[in-house]
Amino acid sequence: MSGELSRNWGRVVVLFVGGLILSGLVAGTVSAAGIAFVSPGEGVEATTSKPPVACDVGVPVSNQNLLVMLDGIDVTGALDFTSTGFSYKPIQPLPNGPHQLYLVIYAADGSAAEQIFSFSTLTKISSNTQISAVYEQVLDKSDHLHQVPHRNVAANLGNTTTFTQGNWQMGMTTNLRWLDRSTSIYAPEKKGMDLVNYLISGQYQKDDLTLQINAGDLQIQETQNTVMGLARRGVQTRFNYKGLSLDGFVVDSEQLFGIQEGSGLEFDSSKNIKGVSGGFSLLDNSLKLRAIYVTGVEESNSFGIYDADSGEREGDVLGFLLQYQLLDGKLNLEGEYDRSDFDGNTADEFSGEKDKAWTLRANGYAGSYSYQAVYEYTGPDYEVIGNPGLQRDREGFTLMGGVQKTNHALNVSASRYEDNVEEDSRLPQMETSTLSADYSFNRFPTLPMGLSFQKTIMDSTMVPEGGLSYRIDTSMYGARVNYLKGPWNFGFNANYSLQDDKTESDYDTTNQTYSFIPTYYAETLSFSPNLMFNRSTDETTDVDTDTLTATLDLRGNLLNGVVSYELAGTFNRMETSNDTMEMDMYSANAQVAYHFLQEWAGFLNPSVGIRGLYNRTDDKVSDRDDDEFALFLVLSSSMGFAF
Amino acid sequence: MKRILSILGLFLVLLSVSSVAKAEIEGFTVLPSPATAGQLVTATVTVDGALTPSTVSVDFGDGSAPSILAFAAVTTDQIRTATHIYTSPPAFAASYLVQATPDTSLGGSMWEATLVVNCPTQVITTAALPPATVGQFYSAQLLSSGGVFPVSWSVGADGDPLPTGLTLSPTGLISGTPTQAISANVSFEVTDSCGPTTTVKLLALSVSCPALNVATSALPAGIVGQPYSAQLLSSGGVAPVTWALEDGAGFLPNGLMITPTGLIMGTPTTYGLSVFAVNAEDSCNPVAQIEEKDLSINIDTPVTTELTITRMQLSFDNGRAETTVSRNQPGLRVVADLRFDGSGLLRGYWEVDGRFLAPVNQHLIYGKSIRLTSPAVPFLPTFVEGTHRVRLVITDPENEIPFPAALYYVTAEEATADLAPLRTAEPRNHAELPFAPVTFNWETAGSATTYLVEFFIIDSEKPIAAAFTKGTAYDLPETILTDSFSAGKAYRWWVKSFDADGNLMGVSELSHFVFE
């Protein structure tokens, strides 16, 4: 951010011009040449990331006649004014390297004097460590509550450390955790010590050259049809020189929890996803071309992921992306072409399939208006390792437009897609058309409200002889209104949807949800009850399923945070109109804690508390009710230190 | 006369003396005669009076100990009996000399009787044998009567041998697991311990295979282009059962095949209903059983099939199913990315540590993956330190899938984030402003000490201008206005709040405006 702004301001403020234009300043004749850069001082290399900044102007100044910008950020409103100058303590750490302090002093006649000071910061090492520990002991509990351990101990050490030397910078972020309890622990957690996650990064930066390597828990983002949002453990390298970039990564096929499952650095080609991408930009970054190649294998199921297609997949994809920005954002063009070779199950006798996908996109905005047009094609066998969200066998377009006015905002979109893109005569072709609109009325700032609508029609064509035609219409309607008043927010939402099955099975369903969500959020108290009613109806059998949910989230503190209290409760009632189900569920979790020492010895925050939980299920159909409770003594402490 | 009286007196004395000497065994019988081994034999001794208590020894002649019969000193006749059971004679029939010997107090001699003892008549009482089943354990007890135990059973040579897998024990137990279907007439012989004597009987023993049935009555639907697998099941019969498609009775959907083990597998390439018949042939020996069943498979397209969740991935904003947050961290949410086939109404709920958090009800339409986010109110509870498991449990469509869990760990460190809302106030969202210096205002009930205002052009995440301020307003200077903004363009802005240590406390929603 600061680099961008610095460049921006660098174009505006070229040189120090003070002393040439000053005349008739606020209190007479103050020249820019008379401004003293007290701290850190011109050209000084500060060894802290938040160096105090102070200037002596020689005359009284205020934010009415002064503009101060640090690295392009206007900090005038955060200055502390002295009798003849000002001081400023950076809110956030300044990055290592050179910094620019830009001052403009306005005279009463409208003229101004500018001054630029330079300094730099060099923090060789900085570290922030947070240690947290909690011990829970059951005081009493229901006899059958076996899954609640009598004793539970957990501790976490979180650390973020950066080390800088010249043009080199190293960084590390880790969470080291220790768990123990009197019962077994659900996988993937394990008893004992484990490095839950980590990220180690190294960077070399000089002028326009940036080299970077990251190892640990990464998130890989390339393009829509290649790799998007791939969160895995591995190694990533990045090279940037002016408009040229070259990236590479090798990550584990499975999502891992803890270092015991793997460090991500094994580089076993049978368990990796790896890829390279490179690109360059021209015409002042308005034209960008990028090529991506990804290959590897992927396990269908791993931590946090369920996939019905079990087994190992293998494949590769080669993609090209072209982006061109025209007319200062009014027209952005994008084209992507990809080819994949994918084997959905390496264990079967079938080999992989090759296919292609491509996308053309145009979007832009002009004033209050925005638009987007997309045409997409994804082949029937187009699948990509590391991007399971892709919808294959699909071709169609989407048109979107929006207008944002002071009192009104309207967004509309229309799309039409079809499957069986190769028009296989043995299969029907399904056309899906969608029209949606969302309208917001903002005339009253404390009472924003809106309406939404969506209609989707799925219809079959090219139905083979003997096949059944298919048609489903889905309509969705929504309304929302909020009332905002200080810490209060009263929200009301209503949604209704109907799915009209026009096939022979005629399985129509409706769904309606009404929710009332008042919230009160203040410094020492938050209160957010939630009341929701849902009715879904199987129109074929005329059976309603009603769900009434009431939740309460209350938390606050007393005596300047010495005592804290929390209560979370849920009531849920489900019943069907044919009397096959009628069930009430209650759950509550409450805690009161006494923080008997705050920042003891400067960093330790111990507390002792009592926590209780209560759950009750009342099945009125089978005439069964179960309840359970547990009461805990909770000892916890956190400590943090940074340098 | 005196002489006559003397003679008479002498006569009487002699008479009385002679009458005392006559106390002896008067009768001796042994019945029944002839007798049968194992039958109760009774020897009866009659004594016609005794002057003193006396005994008679009865010896049944088979070497067993004699029976002693006691008689009292009475003048009347006394009858005593002794019983005995002859065991197996050395031959089919044998004669025994039964003797009754008086003791010395009795007069008379020993009495004897000859008793013929025959072996009993032996009969096999088992009238018929229960049928046996190939592959199933069989057990039947042969029974006989009349013979003298112990008896011994065997299979005679006159009939068929026992079916393979069955054996006959000497005690008459037929047991084992037959391996072959057969109807046999087996000659069973039983030999008792008397004589010995052997009795033979021909009994029919039928061994059949268990009836073979095709247990599968319906097959699940498949989806074009997606791997299909269904196992045909049989009951009864003799394993292994071999499956095949019945000739001339329809076809499997294109792309599917049936293996000899009954697995229908493959990837269907066409859609629609396929009606066919399968036959199952078991390994019944010597004649296999064949059972035929009409079945069908409906192949849907991913569009037309019932709503089915095919993939679920949970993640926090770091992209992983795991995150670490501070205590009382507001706004923690998790997202579930779902892929599904078909269309329909999805019902389920979010749960944390097994506790119901919020319901989920939404119509899904085939054609794209969907992202469901846990509710903003209430957000995931963060006031209890330690690990928490959050899941999206889907109740409709009914799934027996292992719903994945995401873990979040709450540290004891208190979050610096402010629950109090931070809202942009002026200019209002989507305001159309003249291209001139303008004041930006926001409101909060929190305890922030410093704010950062950032401005963006649409579709960019890099701010074009920014400012730190201690108050809840920012006057955009003309210098920055002219340098960073343009007339006729749309912009977004938001505010971030910080505490005195520079910790981020809150971020407002993005607000839009246009410079005309």
Interface residues (C-beta under 8 A of the other chain):
Chain A: M1 E4 L5 N8 W9 V12 K50 L67 G72 I73 D74 V75 T76 G77 A78 P90 I91 Q92 P93 V104 Q130 S132 A133 V134 E136 Q147 N152 A154 N156 G158 N175 R177 L179 Y186 P188 E189 V196 N197 D217 Q219 G229 L230 A231 Q255 F257 F303 G304 I305 Y306 D307 A308 D309 G329 N332 G344 N345 D348 F350 N363 Y365 A366 G367 S368 S370 P380 P388 G389 Q391 D393 R394 Q404 K405 T406 N407 H408 A409 Y417 D419 N420 R426 L427 P428 M430 T432 N442 P445 P448 T456 M458 S460 P464 G466 G467 L468 Y470 I472 T474 M476 L484 G486 P487 N489 G491 S497 Q499 T503 Y507 T509 N511 T513 I517 T519 Y521 A522 E523 S526 S528 N530 M532 N534 S536 T545 T547 T549 T551 D553 R555 E566 A568 T570 N572 M585 S587 N589 Q591 N605 S607 R611 N615 V634 S636 S637 S638 G640
Chain B: V224 G225 Q226 P227 N254 T267 T269 T270 Y271 G272 L273 T301 P302 V303 T304 T308 I309 T310 R311 M312 Q313 L314 S315 N318 G319 R320 A321 E322 T324 R327 N328 P330 D337 R339 S343 G344 L345 R347 Y349 G354 R355 F356 L357 A358 P359 N361 Q362 H363 I365 Y366 G367 K368 S369 P375 V377 P378 F379 P381 F383 V384 E385 G386 T387 R389 I401 P402 F403 P404 A405 A406 L407 Y409 T411 A412 E413 E414 D418 L419 A420 P421 R423 A425 R428 N429 H430 A431 E432 E443 A445 G446 S447 T450 L452 I457 I458 D459 K462 P463 I464 A465 A466 A467 F468 T469 K470 G471 Y474 P477 T479 I480 D483 S484 G488 K489 A490 F498 G502 H512 V514 E516
